[in-house]
Every structure is written in C-alpha cells, then in structure tokens.
Amino acid sequence: MSEDESPPLDLRPEPPCSSSSAVDSTPNKSRNCISSSTASQTFPDHVLENVLENVLQFLDSRCDRNAASLVCKLWWKVEALTRSEVFIGNCYALSPARLTQRFKRVKSLVLKGKPRFADFNLMPPDWGANFAPWVSTMAKAYPWLEKVDLKRIFVTDDDLALVAESFPGFKELILVCCEGFGTSGIAIVANKCRKLKVLDLIESEVTDDEVDWISCFPEDVTCLESLAFDCVEAPINFKALEGLVGRSPFLKKLRLNRFVSLEELHRLLLGAPQLTSLGTGSFSHDNEAHHQSEQEPDYAAAFLACKSVVCLSGFRELMPEYLPAIFPVCANLTSLNFSYANISPDMFKPIIHKCHKLQVFWALDSICDEGLQAVAATCKELRELRIFPFDPREDSEGPVSELGLQAISEGCRKLESILYFCQRMTNAAVIAMSENCPELTVFRLCIMGRHRPDHVTGKPMDEGFGAIVKNCKKLTRLAVSGLLTDQAFRYMGEYGKLIRTLSVAFAGDSDMALRHVLEGCPRLQKLEIRDSPFGDVALRSGMHRYYNMRFVWMSACSLSKGCCKDVARAMPNLVVEVIGSDDDDDNRDYVETLYMYRSLDGPRKDAPKFPLLREKAPCISDRSCSEVEQAWVCLQYQRRYSSLEPLRGGTGGVKAISNYGLVLEGMRRAKARGFSDVSH
C-alpha cells in the first residue's frame, strides 16, 4: 500500500470543484441538478439521504470520499455513514473518540504511528503511538470490526487479546514495524478469531514467550488466506504448521521465518500447490535432518508443483547450490525479493535471465553492477526496484554505482519507483534516469557517504536531482543525498509541484534551500530532514504550509527552542514536540529533534517528559463542515457561517461553507498566499 497516493483522514483534500465555479456556473447547475431548496420541497430528507447513500457507496478512493464530505452538511453526514474503511496517517492527528463520533460503520482501520525515522533509532523507545486507546474505544463502538492494519504502533499482548475478544467477526490483522507484543498475544488471536483470513507480521519485533502459537489455530478447516511470520525470531512447531497449511485450502500467501529449513519447505510446498506468494524461510538445510535422510528431496519438483507462485521472497540463510530449484517458477514471477540474500552476480544471473515478467525486484547490492545490467537486459516490465546495502557503513566500498543505475534506466523504461543505495554516483547517470524513465513517481537515491559529489566531475549533484524533478512529471516522493547546494532545492521548488514526501540528509547550504521547497511545493505532506544546516529562518518560512502538511521532522539541524516556541504560539492547531537526548542541559537552546504535526484534538495525553508541547487554542465547532475544515478555516472566522446569507447563484439552501462571502474571500486570500487546499 502506498502511503502517498491520497491524503489520510486527518488531511483536507482538494475540493472536487472550485468555489468560483459553484458561484458562476448557475445555468449549468440549473440544467444538471436540482437545487437543495427545490429538492427539499419535492423529496423528504430521508429520500435524498437514501439516494446519496447508494451513490457514495461506489466511491472507493479516500481522496474522493474526503472531497465529497466537504460539499455540504448532508453529504458530510451521509459520507460518514457509508464509510467502512478509515485510513489515519498519524495516530495523534485525532483522538479515537473523534473517529467513533463521526464514523459509525467502520469495518476496517489502517493506523500509522511513529514517523519513518523511528526505524533508524532516531526516536526514544518510549515515545508513544500506543494502540491501547484505539482498541478500547473501537471495542465499544465497532463490534463488527473485521480488519486492523497497524504500522509503527506499540501493541501489547493485552491489546491483541482485546481484539480477539471484542470482534467476533474479525478477519485481518496486519502489523508492520510494530513492537511491544509477543507470541502469547499472537496465540490468543489465532485461537479466538475463528474467521481469521490474514495474519501478517511484517518487520515487527515479536518477543519469544516460548508459546506454541501455531498450534492455537482451529483444528478444523480454517479461513486463512495469508500467513506471514518471517520476522518472528523464534522456532516454531513445524508439525503444527504443516497441519495448518494442509487444512487451509484458501491459503495463497505463506512467508516463513528462518527456522523453517529447506527440507520442511519441500514438505509444505507439496501440500499447498495453490500458493501464489511464498517466503522460503532459511533456504538451507537442517543439518541433523539432512544427515538422517537417505535421499535428497527433489526441491525443483516441489516448486514445479506450485505453478501459481508469482511472488517469491525469503532466502534468509541461503545455500546457493540449491538456487536452481526455483527455476521452474521464475518464468511466472512478477515479484522477487532477495533483500536478505547475500548473492553474487554469478549466482544471480542464471535466475534473473528467466524472469521476463518481473515487475518488482528487491535485492542487496551484492549483485553488483553486473547483476543490475542483467536485470536491465531481461526485465522490461520492471516497475519497482530497491537495492539495499549489504554493508551500510559510510566508508565501505559499495559494489553498485552509476553504472548499474544507468543500465536500469536504459533497459527498464517502465520503471515507476526506485530506492538505490550506493557509495558513488554521477549527475550523468541520474539525468539519464530522468530522461529514460519519465513515469517515475518515487525516486530515492541514498549516497551513503556524507556530502559526496559527482565522483567523476567533482561537482555537486544539483543537476542530477534537478533533472529528476524537471523530467519526471508524476514524481510524488523524493529522497536526496550527496553534495547538494541550494540550487538543487530551487529546482525542487520550481518543478516539484506534485511532491508529497521529501527526505533530505546531509544536504543544502543555507536556510534558503528549505524556503525554496516550502514555498514552491504545494502538495508537500511529509518533510523529513536530518543533519542539514537549516535553522530558525528556514522553519519560519513554512508557517503558511504547516497546516496543510501531515508532519515535519527535523533532526540535527540548527533550530533553537525559542523559534519552536514561536511557531507553537503562532499555530495553535499544530503540535510541536522538541525531543532531546538524556544528557541535554535544560537551559540549552539547541534543539536536537523537532517533530511537528497537525492535530484536531491538541497535544496528546500520553506524552513523555521530554517533548515541549504547545496547548491547542479552542476553535468553533459546526457540524455542517468537516473537522478538517474547522482546523484551518474556522479559526479565522469566529462567527457561525449559518447566520450569514448565501451568495446568489450558489447551491441554494445547501449550507456549503464556500457559499458565504466572508469565507470565500478568505479562501481566495489563502490561495494567493500559496495554500493548495483551498478553492477560488
């Protein structure tokens, strides 16, 4: 799931049409729709609600639904009643109570917690993002809940027990980069959720409680469609697993941990030929079982029996001599993940030459430029590429370079997303990527050494990244590194009009660099900056943007506590957290880490001692506009708009907020100041 495709619940999307069109297009409106005042005389309100409910149920896009909810009071109400899936991009952007008050029929919740830099140990371990308040509130409001998808959330075994006990029809549990729970909690879910279809534990920290959780699944036929536990660092009961796979006829996705040997994988494959996504586990022998076996299993025959496999991953403890066993499934693969396998080009090339349908490929840089050239020669349908470092040290000798990147750009012209770790790069290779792959929406180039220039010319990497934002018109996510001057950021501000997520590390000359971005990127939602020279002037330059953004993260920059306090005072609906290290002096003005995010409910209740928080000022409440509108519009207008007269030629008796002159003029002024989420 992409996090950048549409705004989350706590962000206001762009309206589906502008206010000026609502005012100036009266002839078209009278011809194409019935005004609210006329309709209310002809049809009872409940009839209009029923009709609208039947229409809105066909809207799947979050962005479309958010836009529909801003039309008027009736649409706001009906949209809330018809929304069964809710996405919250920041668990502190609103309270669980606000969620349940507005949305009454939620069956699926996607909730994100800590920012991404938490993955790099840049946040204190007790920072928060607890699942407890959410699950306790939903247990009362949504007994019919079927799906919970959490990312970077602190989940306890008690939370999982409450999920299992409160939702009798619960079907899907997905925990990505979560922590706080163990195999005891998973065992409760497996035992009590009899309709469970999906149990995916992805890159989460799972405590080994020495509980045989696999044996806790029902003993009869299960509904399981997806089971992923490759992150669980604990041995499992293989006999129980084999039985579970055998009585799960609908199982399509199975990802095993490193404690499942190659011999055990062979047995599982023979019992589950219906699999479409497979994580192989260790892909090495269990030495004891191998010595006891008189005859080597036919691993290739087992893979041949699984003709439907299109996604392959795992290979955590790879024995390269057994790699030919996967040859029978290579021709059908659309996704291949070698990001845990230290595989050489000689081992890799015979495999990749058979993968002509590949669309997603992840690997370690151990495949070298030679391996990437083989990918470019074979995988013409490639859409996503990720190359991770085997040795992430800054002073290591990286085996991939501009040669591999240029080969990919020339051979994989349909590429849409790339993450590329390397030690050296050239502007020419990046420019070639921008020209050969104009469909790129995600470009993340991580040059691991600090402030490294074009290693051929010695010049900054400005022109390379400038070409990316100029030529890739659909770019929404960008990560920059290497030696970059303010000129690179000027390019971003001038051409990066669709960028939603920007990650910056060890880059920039002055505050002007960040100012270029904040003033020139109207769609920016997430800004991540570390170890860059941006200070108070840069932070203040984005005051007009922060209400439209999900969060701003700045660590090891040049910020002062005084500036952070000023921002908090000036923007009462923005939560400002200043995070310091344990050895910080309280009187020290330097800010180690700043994390800012917009919240509809003010500072969180579970904040640890270290953040510096600014209380939220009260704002008016009017049920005829959404909570998001209240956060950025109603603060400016302390009179209730329902007491105003609608503009002539608008939508009649419908109390759409943009039908009133006071609000409309404010929206026009905001647009002139650079706000993107207004209409005029």
N, C-alpha and C positions, 0 to 999 in steps of 0.2 A: 504494500500500500504506500502510495506516495504521499508524503506529508505536505507537498507544496502545490497540489493540483487545485485545491479550493480552500477558501478560508474556513477556519474552525468556527464552532458555535459562538465563541467569545469575540469574534471579529465581525465587523459590519461589512458585508459585501457591497459591491457596486450595485446601485439600483438597476432594475431591468430597463428603465427608460428615464429620461431626464425630466426635471420638473418643468422646464420650458415647454417641452412637447405636451405635457399634461395641461398646460395653460393655453398654448397657442393652437392646438390641433382640435378645436371643438367640432368642426364639421366632420372630421374622420370619426371622432368618438361617437357623435350622434348617429352616424351611419353604421358603426360596427358594434356598438354595445349599448346596453340600457343603462341610463344613469341611475345612481343609487336611490335618488328621491322618487323617480318614476317606478323603479323596481319595488321599492318598499310599499308603494300603493297598490301594486299589482300582485306581488307574491308575499306571503308571510316570511318572516326572517328565517324560520326553520327550513323552509323550502330552499331558499338561497344557500343556506349553510350545507344542506344535503348535496345540492348540485356542485358547489365549490369543493366539498369533501371528495366527491367522486372524481373531480378533475385533478386535485392536488395529489391524490394517491399515486398518480403516474409520474410524479416528479421524484427522481432518484438522486439527482445531484444536490449536494449540500449547498452549493452556491445558488442554485435556482431556488431552493426552498428558502434560504435566507432572504433572497430578493423578494420572493412572494410574500413573506411575513411582514415586509415593510410597506406594502401597498396601502393598507388601511386597517382599522380595528377589526373588521370582520375577517379579513384574510389572516391577520395575525392570530386570531383565535382559532380559526379552522386549521391553519397550517400546524399549529401546536397540537391539535387533536389528532392529526393524521400522521405525525412524525413518529415512526417506530425506531429509527436509528439515530443516535446522537453521537457526534464527534466533539470532544473537548480537547483542544490543543494544549491547554495549560490548566492543571487541576486547581490552580489558585486564581484563575480568571473569574470564577464564580463559585458560589457555595453549592453543596449538594441540595440544600433546601430550595434554592432558586431554580435548580434543574427540575425538581419534582413538582414545584408550583406551576411551572409553565407547561411542561410536557407530561401528559397524564398516561400515555400509552406506549412508553418506551419498552422495546424488547431487546435492543442491542446498544451497548455503550462502548465507545472507544475513548480511552482516557490516557493522557500523557502527563508525566510528572516533571522530573528534573530536566534541565536543559542538556544538550548533547555533550557539553564539555565535562559533564559528570563522568563520562566514560574514560576520561583521561586523568581521573583523580584530582580534578581541579575544584571540587566541592567538598565541604565537610561531610563525613559519613552520616551525621545526624541532622542533615539539613531539613528533611521532611518528606513531602509528597507521599503521605500515608493513605492507604486505601480504606482504612477503618471507617472514617466518617462517611465515605461514599457508600460502602456496602451496608452500613447500618441504616442509612436513610433509604436506600433503594429497597431494602428488605421489607420495609413497611409500605412503600409506595408502588413497587413494581413486583408483586409476587409472581407475575408471568414472565419475568426476565429470562431470556434464552442465551444471551451472549455477553461476555465481558472480554475486552481486548485492552490490556494494560501495557504501557511502555515506560520504563524508568520510574516505577512506582514501588514503594515499600509495602510489601504484602506479608502478613503474618499467617501462621497456621490457623489462628482463630478466625481471621478474615475468610480463609478458604472454607473453614467449617461452616461459617455463617452463610456463605454462598450455597454450599451443598444442602443446608437445612432450610433455607428460605425460598429457594426457587425450584419447585418440583419438576418443572419442565425444562430445566437448564440443559443447554446443548453444546456450548462452545466456550472454552477457556483458553485464552492466548496470553502468555506472559513473556514479554520481550524486554530483556535487560532489567529485569526486576530482581529484588532481593528481599531477605527477611523471612522467607519460608523454607520449609524442608520437606523431606519425603513423607513426613507424617501428615502434613496438610494435603499433599497430592493423594495420599492414600484415602483420605476422607472423601475427596471429590470423586475418586474412582469408585468408591464403594456406594456412595449415596446418590450420585447423579446417574440414574438408570437410563436416561435418554441421551447421554453424552455422545456427541459426534466428533468433537475436536478437542484434543488436549495437546497443545503446542507449547513447549518450554524452550525458548529461543534465547541463547546467550544470557541466561539468567543464572544467578548464584543460588544453587539449591543445596541446603545443608543435608548432610547424610545423617539421618536419625536412626539408621540401621533398621528401617522398616521395609518389609517386602510389599511395596505399593503395587507392583504389577499383579500380585495375587488378589488384590482387593476389587478388581473388576468383577462384574457379574459372571456367574458360572455358566449362564446360558448364552444364547446368541446376543451379541452386542450391536449397537448402532454406530460404532466407531468408523469414522471416515479418515481421520488424520490423527496420528500419534507421533510426536516429536519430542525426544528427550536426550538429544545429543549433548546437551550442556550438563547433564547430571553426572557429577564425578563420583559415582558410587556403583559398585557391582549390582547386577540385577539377577533375579531368578529367571534363568533362561527357559526352564521348563514351563514356568507360568507364562512367559512371553510367547513361547511357541504355541501354547494352548490358546492364548488370547488372539493371536493372529489367525489361528485356524477357525475360531468361531466368530470372526469379524468379516463377513462376506463383502461388506461395503468399503473395507479399508483401501484407500487409494494412496495415502501418504504415510510413510514409515521412515523415521530418522532415528538411528540407533546411536548409542554412546560408545565410547572406546572400549568398553568392557565386553562388547559382543565381538567374538572372533570371526575369522573368515569361514571356519567350518560351521559355526552357528548361523552365519548369514546364508550359507548354502542351504541349510535346512529350512530357513524361513522363506527363501525365495521359492522353493519347491511347493510350499504350502500357500503362497499368495501370488499367483500369476497375474492377478488383477491390478497390482500396484502400478501407479503412474509416476510417483515421486519417491525416490529411495535415497536414504542416507546410510552408507555402508557400515558405519561403525569404524572399527580399527583397521580393517583390511589387512590383518596379519594373523598369524597362527596362534592358537593356544598351544604352547609347546607340549604340555602334558597330553592333551588330546591327540596332537599330531603324532606323537611317538607311539601311542596306543593303537592308532589307526593302521590297518594293514594296507589299505589302498587309498590313494589321494582322490578326494571327491572331484567330480567334473564341474568345476566352477563355471566354465563357459556355457555348459548345458543349462545350468540353473539360470544364468542371465538370459539365455536364449528363450527360456520358457516365459520370461517376463517381457514379452514383445511390446507391451503398452507403456513401459518406462520412458518418460520424456525428460525427467529431471533427475540428475544424479549428483550426489554430494557425499561428504564423509571423508574416507581415506585418512584417518587421523594418525594411524601408525602404519604407514604404507610399507608393504613389501613389494618392490617394483616388479619382481619376476612374475607376479600374479596379475599385473595390469592387463595383459592380453585377454583375460577372462571377460572384461567389459566390452570387448569388440562387438559382440552381437547386438548390443543396444545402441551403439554410437550413432548409427545412421538415423535413428529417430529422435535423438536428443535435441531438445530446444534449450535446455539449461544444464550447465556443467560447472560444478564448484570444486576447485582444487585449492581453496584458500587455506586448508590445513595440511596440505601435502607438499613436502619438500621434494619436488620432482624436477629432474634435469631435462634439458631440451631433448636429449636422445630418448628418454623415456616418454616424453610428452608428444613428440611429433607423430609417431605412429597412431596415436589416439586421435589427435585433432584432425588429422587428414581424413578421418572417416566421419567427421561431424559437420556435414554440409548444411544441416538445418539449424545449427546453433544460433540462438538469439541472445542468450545471457551467459556470460563467461566470467568467473571469478578465479583468480589464481595468485600464488605467491610469485615474487619476482625471480624466483629460482629458475623459471622457464627461460629467462634471459631474453634479449632482443631477438635471438634466433627463434625462440618459441612464439613470440608475438608476430614475427614475419610469417610463420606457418599458419597462425590464426588468420592473418590478413589474406593469405593466399587461398584459404579454404572457406572461411565463414562469411560469406557475402550477405547473409541475412542478419548479422550481428546487430543488436540494438543496445545492449548494455555490457560494459567492460569494467572490471575492477581488478587492479593489480596492487597487492599488498606487499609490504616489505618483510622479508624473512628475518633480516637484522635491522631493527628500527633505529639504531644509533646514528647520530648525525655524522660521525666521522667514518662510517662504514663505506665500503666500495660497492655501490649499487650495481647490480647486473643488468638493469634496464636503463635506457637513456632515450634521447631524442630519436634514435634510430627505430626503436620499437614503436614509439608514438607516431612517427611519420609513416611507417609501414601500415599501421592500423588505419590511419586517415586515408591512405591511398587504396586500401583493399576493402574496407568496411564502410562504404559510403552511406549506409542507412543508420549509422550509429546515432543514438539519441542521448546516451548517458555514459559518462566515463569518470572513474576515480583512478588516479595514476600516481603512485608513489615512486619517486626516483631521487637520485643524488645530483643529477646534472641534466640541463635542458637548454634548448636554443629557441630564440624567437622564431626562427625559420620553421621549425617543426610545429610550433603552436599555430603559426599563421597558416601553415598547410592544413592543419586540422580544421581551422575555421573555414577554409575555402572548400575543402573536400567533404565536410560533414555539416552542412548548413542546418540540418534538422536537430542539432544538439539542443537539449533542454537543460541538461546538467553537465557542467564541466568543473571538475575538481582536480586540480594539479597540485600535488604536495611535494615540493622540492625540500627534502628533509634538512639539508644544511641551511643555516641561517644566512639571509641576505646574499644568496648566491646569484651571480649574474649569468647571462648567456655565456656558457663556458667556452664558446668559440670566439666571440667578438669582445667579451668582457663588458658589454653594455647591459643596462637594466632590462628586465623582462617586460617593460611597459608596452612595447609594440605588439608582442605576442598576445597578451591579455586584451589589449585594445582591439586587436583583430577579432578575437572571440566575441566580444560584445557588439562589434560592428556587424559581423557577418552572420552570426547565429541569432536570427531574429526571434526565435522562440525560447531563448535562454531564460530559465526561471531560477536556477541555482548555480552559484559560482563560488569557488574556493580558490584563493590566490595565495602565492608564496613566492619565495625567491627575492631578489633585489628589485624592489618596486619604488618608484618615486611618485610624487603627487600627480604626475601626468597620467599614470595608469588609472588612478581614481577619477580623474577628469573624464577619461574615456568611458568609465562605468556610468558616471552621472549623465553623460551626454547620450549614450546609446543603450544603456541597460534599462530600458523602460519597463520590461516585464520581470526583472529580477525580484524574486520574493525572498530568497535566502542568500546571504552573503557571509562568507567566512574569511577572515583576514588573520594572517600570522606573520609577525616579523616584517612588516611592510609599511611604507609611507615615510614621508619626510616631515610633515607638519600637520597642524590641525586642518589646513585647507583640504587635505586629501579626504578626510571624513566628511567635511562640509560638501564637497562635490557629490558624494554619494547620497547624503541625507536630503539635499536639495534637488537632486536630479533623478532619483529612482522612486517614482510614485507608488509602485506596487510592493515596496520593501516591507516584509513582515518580520523577518528574523535576521538580526545582526549579531554576529559572533566575532569578537576581536580579542586577540591576545598578543602580548609582547610587542606593542606598537606605540609610537610616540604621540598618541592623541591625548589631549588634555581637556581642560575646562572649556576652552573656546570651542573645541570640536563638539563637546557634549551639548553645550547651549545652542549650537547651530541647528540642532534637530528638534527643538521644542515644538515646532509645528507638525512634527511627524509622529511623535511617540504614541499619541492616542490611536493612531491607525496601525500600530505595529503590535505583534504578539509579544516580543521581548527584545531587549538589548542586553548583551553580555559583553563586558569589557574587563579583562584581567591583565595585570602587569602593564598597565598604561600609565598615564601621567595625570590622573584625576585627583582632586582634593575633596575632602569631606565637606568643605564649605560649599563647593559647587553642587555636590549631590544634594545637600540640604536645600539649596536654592531651587533646584529642579523639582524636588518633592513639594516645596511650598507653592510653586507656580502651577503644578499639575496635580490637583488633589485626587484625581482618579487613577493616578499612576503609583504603583507600589515600588518604592526604591529600597533595595537591600544592599548594604555595604558589608562585605564579608572580609574579615581579616584573619590572619594567622594567629596561632596561640601566643606567639611571642611579640605581638604588636603592642606598642605603647598606646594607651588610650588617648593621650594628648597628641599623638602623631597625626598629621593632617593627610598623610598619604593614604590612598585607597588601593588596597590590593586587588579586590574584585568588586565590580558593580553589576548587579542584576536588577533590571527594571522590567516591569510588565504591567499591563493594564488589568484592572480588576473591577468588577461591578460591585463587589462586596467589601472592598477595602483590604487593609492588611490582614494577613492570615492569623488564626488563633493559635497555631502550633509553632510559631516562630521561635527558634532557639535564641540564645542570648546575644549572639554576635551581630545580627543584622541591625542596621539603622533604618527604622521604618517611619514613614510619614502617614499620619492618620488621614483617612478619606473624608473630605467635606461632604455634607449632605447635599443631595440633589433631589429635584422634584420627581414624582412618580406619576405616570399617566398610562393607563393600561391600553390606550389607543396607539401607542408606539412601542417598539420593542425595547428591551433592556439596553441593547447596544446603542440605540438612538439616544436613550436617556444619558448614557455615559459621555457622549460628545456633543450633543445638541442642547439638551435641556439645561445643562449648566449655564448656557448663555442666555436662556430665556426663562426668567423666573415666573412669568405669568403663564397660566394654563392656556394652551392654544385653543381649547374648546370654547373659550369666551370670546374668541375673535370671529370675524365674519370671513367666510371663504372667498377667494378671488373669483371673479366672474369668469366662466368658461372652464372651470376646473372639473372635478368629478362630482359636482352636485353636493348632495348631503353627506357624502363619504368624508369622514374626518381624517383624510390623509394629511400628515403633518406639513408636507410641502405645498399644500393649498393655501397657506396663510402667508400674507405678505411679509410679516416680521421674520418668519422662519426662512422664507425664500430668499430674502435679501441677505440674511446671514449665511446661507448656503452659497450664494454667489460670491460673497466676500471670502469665504473659506476656500472656494475653488481658486480664486485669484491668488491666494496665499500659498497654493501648492498642494492642498488636500486633494487626495484622489477619490475618497469615498463620499463624495457629495455629487449632487446633480444640479444643473442650472438650465 
